[in-house]
């Protein structure tokens, strides 16, 4: 075992100018840049002294010694460590696997669209296993509408696969960004008012879109409502009663009665009635059209509507709050989250792949792929491709890294399904490996990513080994803990204490009643504190409060005010005219604590001892060299 040497190296000026390392542990060099990166991340002191740097360096050395030991024990090769680090690496890599310019344009586009509400109608032509037929039908119907042979509304009722068109003529009402699939949304925002788009393909089929209106975004509103329910298929009497009731409530509002009070008394939506009729805030497209229209017509907080009818019943609503679309910087993080969940995320991925295809050299071997395709296309189409042979023939390469036919086969086995297209699978596989290749280059391309990944790696190693050597050991090593406690029992002693009950009375009258009850308890009948509490607090539940325990000096301010002798104390009058009486049951002499009374503190102290001994062992095992001149260059 090597003798530990903590050497402070004072180099000559010429050597120091060329030095890149601030610390060496055995054969591992830690650069001044790595140290500064961690040091400044954890320190924001305006004044940094030699003493402060020395203390910090000592902690840094301890940290690095533990990491060095973990690596020497091979903890960085254990499966659990590799899997945990890989999870963190994926999270850290995600922000770097972006086409930042494209993503920023997506953010700005989404925000610009949020500032407008679009009212559109559509006609849906489902694919029904024949995409070309759906497209041709859409073109045919579009021509009928343009040539005024049929109105858009009638065409929607006649042709649309969206069955709601029978009732609404294809009108979707107002919507804004993120409320429709991206391709549909984009077509709607790019089509002029009264124009009809060409067929737009989404996962649902082909759409014809006609724009009815575009307005400045109304944002969100919060309203309260009073409703008398009818529902679909309501009888005439129910409809008449609901209308009569809502008119009566309207009259009460006009007479000056409070909306919230009327909602609580009369509204048949009992879940909101108890809250004065208040509904959660909502934006466009979240309520039935009639309700939404009335809500957004209200101008000022406190304004209320005239009675109106929806499919749910008769309503009156009052405006509680109006919230316009926020500024870009306010919404930026929320927009990022929405884009991540939205079909836009696929566009972002495609933009990254397009960027990487320009950055890296991809070389395909067409003859190899053609040969493989002939043998495999039918089985892949049937979703039944299997292979047991290893074929290391190169299929393509990214820069100098090659990918074999077997690599592609493994991808097929994981991703094939009935109807799979081999050519799409191949393109997807190349894209998959392209992104994986970019991930493998991140440490070289982005020093901050490399540094952060190293921090995570060392942090996991530090936790795992310290847990094994110190934290868990102190808890599980019951014999070691007991021996440590016995050897240091003088550190765990009770000082002199009072076993006492503290009675806090709200006023002098209560203190008199309490003292009488305590005298009865002592000399007449031994009633419990619970019984005393119930008797005195019968009219006022706050009249008397009781605490009981064992108290040392400083544990309780009232205990510190009295003479430490058995029996009832004098009344202690407080500044708020309340009173405290203390019943001292006994004075407890100083004694050593039992392990069960101080187990948490003993474990903590034992852990500290184990860590100190462990660090001393590491300091004897590894040679540590500190470039103190480089360290002191950080003084400010």
C-alpha positions in Angstrom: 0.0 0.0 0.0 1.3 3.4 -1.0 2.0 6.0 1.7 -0.4 9.0 1.2 1.4 12.2 0.3 -0.6 15.4 0.0 2.0 17.5 -1.9 1.5 21.2 -2.6 3.5 21.8 -5.8 5.0 25.3 -6.2 6.2 25.3 -9.8 8.4 27.8 -11.6 6.7 30.4 -13.7 7.6 28.8 -17.0 6.3 25.4 -16.0 3.1 26.8 -14.5 2.3 28.7 -17.7 2.3 25.4 -19.6 0.5 23.4 -16.8 -3.0 22.2 -17.6 -3.6 20.1 -14.5 -4.6 21.3 -11.0 -4.6 17.8 -9.4 -3.2 14.4 -10.0 -4.5 11.3 -8.1 -2.2 8.3 -8.8 -2.0 8.5 -12.7 -5.2 10.4 -13.2 -4.9 14.1 -14.1 -7.7 16.6 -13.3 -7.4 19.7 -15.5 -7.8 23.2 -14.1 -10.8 23.6 -16.5 -12.6 20.6 -15.0 -12.0 21.9 -11.5 -13.1 25.4 -12.4 -16.3 24.1 -14.0 -17.3 22.3 -10.8 -16.0 25.0 -8.5 -17.8 27.9 -10.1 -21.0 25.8 -10.4 -21.1 25.4 -6.6 -19.6 28.7 -5.5 -20.7 32.3 -6.0 -18.6 34.0 -3.4 -17.5 37.5 -4.2 -14.3 37.0 -2.3 -12.3 33.8 -2.7 -9.4 33.4 -0.3 -6.5 30.9 0.0 -8.2 29.4 3.0 -11.5 28.9 1.2 -9.7 27.3 -1.8 -7.7 24.9 0.5 -10.9 23.8 2.2 -12.7 23.3 -1.1 -9.7 21.4 -2.6 -9.7 19.0 0.4 -13.4 18.2 -0.2 -12.7 17.8 -3.9 -9.8 15.4 -3.2 -12.0 13.3 -0.9 -14.6 13.2 -3.7 -12.1 12.1 -6.4 -10.5 9.6 -4.1 -13.8 7.8 -3.6 -14.5 7.9 -7.4 -11.0 6.5 -8.0 -11.6 3.6 -5.5 -15.0 2.9 -7.1 -13.4 2.6 -10.5 -10.6 0.4 -9.2 -13.2 -1.9 -7.8 -14.9 -2.1 -11.2 -18.2 -0.6 -10.1 -18.4 1.2 -13.4 -18.6 -2.2 -15.1 -21.6 -3.5 -13.1 -24.8 -3.9 -15.1 -26.9 -1.8 -12.7 -24.5 1.1 -13.0 -24.3 0.9 -16.8 -28.1 0.8 -17.1 -28.5 3.8 -14.7 -25.9 5.9 -16.4 -27.4 5.0 -19.8 -30.7 6.4 -18.6 -29.1 9.7 -17.5 -27.1 9.8 -20.7 -30.2 9.6 -22.9 -31.8 12.5 -20.9 -28.6 14.6 -21.2 -28.3 13.8 -24.9 -31.9 14.7 -25.9 -31.3 18.5 -26.0 -28.3 18.1 -28.3 -30.2 15.8 -30.8 -32.1 18.7 -32.2 -32.0 20.9 -35.3 -32.1 24.0 -33.2 -32.8 26.4 -36.0 -35.7 24.3 -37.2 -37.1 23.9 -33.7 -36.9 27.6 -33.1 -38.9 28.2 -36.3 -41.5 25.7 -35.1 -41.8 27.6 -31.8 -42.3 30.9 -33.5 -44.8 29.5 -36.0 -46.8 27.9 -33.2 -46.8 31.2 -31.3 -47.9 33.2 -34.3 -50.8 30.8 -34.9 -51.8 31.0 -31.2 -52.5 34.7 -31.8 -55.2 33.9 -34.3 -58.4 31.9 -34.1 -59.6 30.2 -37.3 -63.2 29.1 -38.0 -63.2 26.3 -40.6 -65.4 23.7 -42.2 -64.2 20.4 -43.6 -65.2 17.4 -45.6 -63.4 14.1 -44.7 -62.7 11.4 -47.3 -61.5 8.2 -45.4 -59.0 6.0 -47.2 -60.9 2.8 -46.8 -57.8 0.9 -48.1 -57.7 2.9 -51.3 -55.9 6.2 -50.9 -55.9 7.1 -54.5 -59.7 6.7 -54.7 -60.1 9.0 -51.6 -57.9 11.7 -53.2 -59.8 11.5 -56.5 -63.1 11.8 -54.8 -62.0 14.8 -52.9 -60.9 16.5 -56.1 -64.2 15.7 -57.7 -66.2 17.1 -54.8 -64.0 20.2 -54.7 -64.8 20.9 -58.4 -68.5 20.5 -57.7 -68.3 23.1 -55.0 -66.2 25.6 -56.9 -68.5 25.2 -59.9 -71.4 26.0 -57.6 -73.2 22.8 -58.2 -73.4 22.2 -54.5 -72.7 24.3 -51.4 -69.8 23.3 -49.1 -72.3 22.6 -46.2 -74.5 20.3 -48.4 -71.4 18.6 -49.8 -70.2 17.9 -46.2 -73.6 16.4 -45.3 -73.6 14.3 -48.4 -70.0 13.1 -48.7 -68.1 13.5 -45.4 -66.9 10.5 -43.5 -67.1 12.7 -40.4 -70.7 11.9 -39.4 -71.1 15.0 -37.3 -71.3 16.9 -40.6 -75.0 15.8 -40.9 -75.8 18.2 -38.1 -73.1 20.9 -38.5 -72.5 20.9 -42.2 -68.8 20.2 -41.5 -68.4 23.4 -39.4 -65.7 22.8 -36.8 -66.1 26.2 -35.1 -63.1 28.2 -34.0 -59.8 26.6 -33.2 -56.2 27.6 -32.7 -52.8 26.0 -32.7 -52.4 22.4 -31.3 -56.1 21.7 -31.5 -56.0 19.9 -34.8 -53.4 17.5 -36.3 -50.5 19.6 -37.6 -51.1 19.0 -41.4 -54.7 20.1 -41.0 -53.8 23.1 -38.9 -51.1 24.2 -41.3 -53.6 24.0 -44.3 -56.2 26.0 -42.3 -53.8 28.8 -41.4 -52.5 29.0 -44.9 -55.9 29.1 -46.7 -57.6 32.4 -47.2 -61.1 33.2 -46.0 -63.8 31.7 -48.3 -61.2 29.6 -50.1 -61.2 25.9 -50.3 -58.0 24.0 -49.9 -56.7 21.2 -52.2 -57.1 17.8 -50.5 -55.0 17.7 -47.3 -53.7 14.3 -46.2 -53.8 13.4 -42.5 -53.9 10.0 -40.6 -57.7 10.2 -40.9 -57.9 10.6 -44.7 -58.1 13.5 -47.1 -59.8 16.7 -46.1 -61.2 19.6 -48.0 -61.0 22.7 -45.8 -63.0 25.9 -46.2 -62.1 28.9 -44.1 -65.1 30.8 -42.8 -63.4 33.4 -40.6 -60.1 34.4 -39.0 -60.0 36.7 -35.9 -57.5 37.8 -33.3 -57.2 35.2 -30.6 -59.7 35.6 -27.7 -57.4 33.7 -25.4 -59.0 32.2 -22.3 -62.0 33.2 -20.2 -63.2 32.1 -16.8 -67.0 32.3 -16.2 -69.6 31.3 -13.7 -72.9 29.8 -14.9 -76.4 29.1 -13.7 -78.1 26.3 -15.6 -81.5 24.6 -15.7 -80.9 21.3 -17.4 -83.0 19.9 -20.2 -80.8 17.6 -22.2 -81.6 15.9 -25.5 -85.1 14.5 -25.8 -86.5 16.7 -23.1 -90.3 16.9 -22.9 -92.1 20.1 -23.5 -93.0 20.6 -19.9 -89.3 20.3 -18.9 -88.3 22.8 -21.6 -91.0 25.3 -20.5 -90.1 24.9 -16.8 -86.4 25.5 -17.5 -87.1 28.6 -19.5 -89.5 30.0 -16.9 -86.9 29.3 -14.1 -84.0 30.9 -16.0 -86.2 34.0 -16.7 -87.0 34.3 -13.0 -83.3 34.1 -12.1 -82.6 36.8 -14.7 -85.1 39.0 -13.0 -83.4 38.5 -9.6 -80.0 39.4 -11.2 -81.5 42.6 -12.7 -82.9 43.4 -9.3 -79.3 43.4 -7.9 -79.0 40.0 -6.3 -75.6 38.3 -6.2 -74.7 35.9 -9.0 -72.8 33.5 -6.9 -75.6 33.4 -4.3 -78.2 32.7 -7.0 -75.9 30.0 -8.5 -75.6 28.3 -5.2 -79.3 28.4 -4.6 -80.7 27.5 -8.0 -78.2 26.1 -10.5 -78.8 22.5 -11.4 -75.0 21.9 -12.0 -74.4 21.2 -8.3 -70.7 20.5 -8.8 -70.2 24.2 -9.6 -73.1 25.7 -7.7 -71.2 25.3 -4.4 -68.5 27.4 -5.9 -70.8 30.2 -7.0 -71.2 28.6 -10.5 -67.5 29.1 -11.3 -66.1 26.9 -14.2 -62.4 26.3 -15.0 -60.9 28.7 -17.5 -61.3 27.6 -21.1 -60.3 28.7 -24.6 -61.8 28.2 -28.0 -63.1 24.8 -29.0 -63.6 23.6 -25.4 -67.3 24.3 -25.0 -70.4 23.8 -27.1 -70.5 26.6 -29.7 -73.5 28.5 -28.2 -71.9 28.6 -24.8 -68.5 29.6 -26.1 -70.0 32.4 -28.2 -71.8 33.9 -25.2 -68.7 33.6 -23.0 -66.4 35.4 -25.5 -69.0 38.2 -26.1 -68.7 39.4 -22.5 -66.4 42.4 -22.3 -65.9 43.3 -18.7 -65.5 41.3 -15.5 -68.9 41.1 -13.8 -70.9 41.4 -17.0 -73.5 38.7 -17.4 -75.3 37.3 -20.4 -79.0 37.1 -21.2 -80.5 33.6 -20.9 -79.5 31.4 -23.8 -80.1 27.7 -24.7 -77.6 24.9 -25.5 -78.2 21.2 -25.9 -77.6 20.9 -22.1 -80.3 23.4 -21.0 -80.8 27.1 -20.3 -77.9 29.2 -19.0 -76.9 32.6 -17.7 -73.1 33.2 -17.5 -71.0 35.9 -15.8 -67.5 36.8 -16.7 -65.0 36.3 -13.9 -61.7 36.7 -15.7 -60.2 37.3 -19.2 -56.7 36.1 -20.1 -55.2 37.1 -23.4 -52.5 35.1 -25.2 -49.3 35.7 -23.3 -45.9 37.0 -24.6 -43.6 34.5 -26.4 -41.1 34.2 -23.6 -43.9 33.5 -21.1 -45.2 30.6 -23.3 -41.9 29.3 -24.7 -41.5 26.3 -22.3 -45.1 25.4 -22.6 -44.9 25.5 -26.4 -41.9 23.2 -26.3 -43.8 20.7 -24.2 -46.8 20.8 -26.6 -44.6 20.4 -29.6 -42.9 17.4 -28.0 -46.4 15.7 -27.6 -47.7 16.9 -31.0 -47.1 15.5 -34.5 -44.7 18.4 -34.9 -42.1 16.3 -33.0 -41.8 14.1 -36.1 -41.0 17.2 -38.2 -38.3 18.1 -35.7 -36.8 14.6 -36.0 -36.9 14.7 -39.8 -35.2 18.1 -39.7 -32.4 16.7 -37.5 -31.9 13.7 -39.9 -31.8 16.1 -42.9 -29.1 18.1 -41.1 -27.1 15.0 -40.2 -27.2 13.6 -43.7 -25.4 16.8 -44.8 -22.9 16.6 -42.0 -21.9 13.0 -42.3 -20.9 10.9 -45.3 -23.3 8.0 -45.8 -22.2 5.4 -48.3 -24.7 2.8 -49.5 -24.0 -0.5 -51.3 -27.0 -0.8 -53.7 -26.1 -4.3 -55.0 -25.9 -5.7 -51.4 -29.3 -4.2 -50.6 -30.8 -5.3 -53.9 -29.7 -8.9 -53.3 -31.1 -8.9 -49.7 -34.3 -7.3 -50.9 -35.1 -10.0 -53.4 -34.7 -12.7 -50.8 -36.6 -10.9 -48.0 -39.3 -8.6 -49.4 -42.2 -11.1 -49.3 -41.5 -12.4 -45.8 -41.2 -8.9 -44.5 -44.5 -7.9 -46.1 -46.1 -10.8 -44.4 -44.5 -9.9 -41.1 -42.8 -13.3 -40.9 -39.1 -12.5 -41.5 -36.7 -14.7 -39.5 -33.0 -15.4 -39.9 -30.5 -17.6 -38.1 -27.4 -16.8 -40.2 -24.9 -14.1 -39.5 -24.1 -12.0 -42.6 -21.4 -9.4 -42.0 -21.5 -8.0 -45.6 -21.5 -4.2 -45.4 -24.8 -2.7 -46.2 -23.9 1.0 -45.7 -21.5 3.1 -43.7 -21.6 6.4 -41.8 -18.3 8.1 -42.1 -16.0 5.1 -41.3 -18.4 3.1 -39.3 -20.0 0.1 -41.2 -23.3 -1.6 -40.7 -23.9 -5.1 -41.9 -26.8 -7.0 -43.3 -27.2 -8.7 -39.9 -27.5 -5.3 -38.2 -30.4 -4.5 -40.5 -32.0 -7.9 -39.9 -31.9 -7.4 -36.1 -33.8 -4.1 -36.7 -36.3 -5.8 -38.9 -37.0 -8.4 -36.3 -37.8 -5.7 -33.7 -39.9 -3.5 -36.0 -41.6 -5.7 -38.7 -45.4 -6.2 -38.8 -47.8 -7.5 -41.4 -47.8 -5.1 -44.3 -44.3 -3.8 -43.6 -42.5 -2.1 -46.5 -38.9 -3.2 -46.7 -37.8 0.0 -48.3 -39.3 2.2 -45.6 -37.8 -0.1 -43.0 -34.4 0.4 -44.6 -34.7 4.2 -44.7 -35.9 4.2 -41.1 -33.0 2.0 -40.1 -30.4 4.2 -41.7 -32.0 7.2 -39.9 -31.9 5.3 -36.6 -28.2 4.6 -36.9 -27.5 8.1 -38.1 -29.0 9.5 -34.9 -27.2 6.9 -32.8 -23.9 7.9 -34.6 -24.6 11.5 -33.7 -25.1 10.5 -30.1 -21.7 8.8 -30.1 -20.1 12.0 -31.2 -21.7 14.3 -28.6 -18.8 14.1 -26.2 -16.3 15.3 -28.9 -18.6 18.0 -30.3 -19.9 19.5 -27.0 -17.4 19.8 -24.1 -20.2 20.9 -21.7 -22.1 17.6 -22.5 -19.0 15.6 -21.8 -18.4 17.3 -18.5 -21.9 16.9 -17.4 -22.0 13.2 -18.3 -18.8 12.7 -16.3 -20.4 14.5 -13.3 -23.3 12.1 -13.5 -21.0 9.1 -13.8 -18.9 10.1 -10.8 -22.0 11.0 -8.8 -23.5 7.5 -9.3 -20.2 5.8 -8.4 -19.8 8.0 -5.3 -23.3 7.2 -4.1 -23.0 3.5 -4.7 -19.6 3.1 -3.0 -20.4 5.5 -0.1 -23.7 3.7 0.5 -21.9 0.4 0.7 -18.9 1.6 2.8 -20.7 4.1 5.1 -24.4 4.8 4.9 -25.9 1.3 4.6 -23.1 -0.3 6.7 -23.8 2.0 9.7 -27.4 0.9 9.6 -26.9 -2.8 9.0 -23.8 -3.4 11.1 -25.6 -3.6 14.5 -22.6 -5.0 16.4 -20.3 -2.3 15.1 -22.9 0.3 15.9 -23.4 -1.1 19.5 -19.6 -1.2 20.1 -19.2 2.4 18.8 -22.0 3.5 21.1 -20.5 1.8 24.1 -17.1 3.3 23.4 -18.5 6.8 23.1 -21.3 6.6 25.7 -20.1 9.7 27.4 -21.2 11.7 24.3 -24.8 10.5 24.8 -26.1 11.7 28.2 -29.4 13.1 29.4 -28.9 16.3 31.4 -31.1 16.9 34.4 -34.7 17.0 33.2 -38.2 17.6 34.5 -41.0 15.1 33.9 -43.9 17.6 33.8 -47.3 18.6 32.3 -47.7 22.1 31.0 -51.2 23.6 31.1 -51.8 26.7 29.0 -55.0 28.6 29.9 -56.7 31.2 27.7 -57.4 33.6 30.7 -57.3 33.9 34.4 -60.8 32.4 34.9 -59.7 29.2 33.1 -56.5 29.0 35.2 -58.6 29.1 38.4 -60.9 26.4 37.1 -57.9 24.3 36.1 -56.1 24.7 39.5 -59.3 23.5 41.2 -59.5 20.5 39.0 -55.8 19.7 39.6 -56.4 19.9 43.3 -59.3 17.5 43.0 -57.2 15.2 40.9 -54.5 15.1 43.6 -56.7 14.8 46.7 -60.1 13.6 45.7 -60.3 11.5 42.5 -57.5 10.8 40.0 -59.2 12.0 36.8 -57.3 12.0 33.6 -56.0 15.0 31.6 -58.4 14.1 28.8 -61.3 14.4 31.3 -60.0 17.8 32.5 -59.6 19.0 28.9 -63.1 17.9 28.0 -64.7 19.6 31.0 -62.9 22.9 30.7 -63.1 23.1 26.9 -66.8 22.3 26.8 -67.8 25.8 25.7 -64.5 27.0 24.2 -62.3 24.3 22.6 -59.3 26.6 22.8 -59.7 27.5 26.5 -57.1 24.9 27.7 -54.1 23.2 26.0 -52.0 20.5 27.5 -48.5 19.2 26.8 -46.7 16.5 28.7 -43.1 15.3 28.4 -39.6 15.3 29.7 -37.8 18.6 29.4 -34.2 19.8 29.6 -33.1 23.4 30.1 -33.8 25.2 26.8 -36.4 22.7 25.6 -39.4 24.8 26.7 -39.5 28.5 27.8 -42.1 27.9 30.4 -40.1 25.1 32.1 -37.2 27.5 32.3 -39.3 30.1 34.2 -40.1 27.9 37.3 -38.2 26.3 40.2 -37.4 22.7 39.5 -39.2 21.0 42.3 -42.0 18.6 42.5 -45.6 19.9 42.6 -47.7 22.7 41.0 -46.0 25.8 39.9 -47.3 29.3 40.5 -49.4 30.9 37.8 -47.3 32.3 34.9 -49.0 35.2 33.4 -48.1 35.9 29.7 -48.2 39.1 27.7 -51.5 38.1 26.0 -53.2 37.7 29.4 -53.1 33.9 29.1 -51.8 31.8 32.0 -49.5 28.8 32.3 -49.5 26.3 35.2 -46.9 23.5 35.3 -47.3 20.3 37.3 -43.8 18.9 38.0 -44.1 15.1 38.5 -40.5 14.4 39.1 -37.0 15.8 38.6 -34.9 13.3 36.6 -31.2 13.1 37.4 -28.5 13.1 34.6 -27.9 9.7 33.1 -26.4 8.0 30.0 -28.9 7.6 27.2 -29.8 4.1 25.9 -29.0 3.3 22.3 -32.8 3.1 21.4 -33.1 6.7 22.8 -30.4 8.1 20.5 -30.2 5.6 17.6 -30.5 8.2 14.8 -27.7 10.4 16.3 -25.5 7.4 17.0 -25.9 6.1 13.4 -25.0 9.5 12.1 -21.8 9.7 14.3 -20.9 6.1 13.4 -21.2 7.0 9.7 -18.9 9.9 10.2 -16.4 7.6 11.9 -16.6 5.1 9.1 -16.1 7.8 6.4 -13.1 9.3 8.2 -11.4 5.8 8.5 -12.3 5.0 4.9 -10.8 8.3 3.6 -7.6 7.8 5.7 -7.3 4.4 4.0 -7.7 5.9 0.5 -5.2 8.7 1.3 -2.7 6.0 2.2 -3.5 4.0 -0.9 -3.3 6.8 -3.6 -0.7 9.5 -4.2 -2.2 12.9 -4.4 -0.4 15.9 -6.1 -1.9 19.4 -5.9 -0.8 22.2 -8.2 -1.3 24.9 -5.6 -0.1 27.7 -7.8 -2.8 26.8 -10.3 -5.3 26.6 -7.4 -4.5 30.0 -6.1 -4.9 31.5 -9.5 -8.6 31.4 -8.7 -8.3 33.9 -5.9 -10.5 37.0 -6.4 
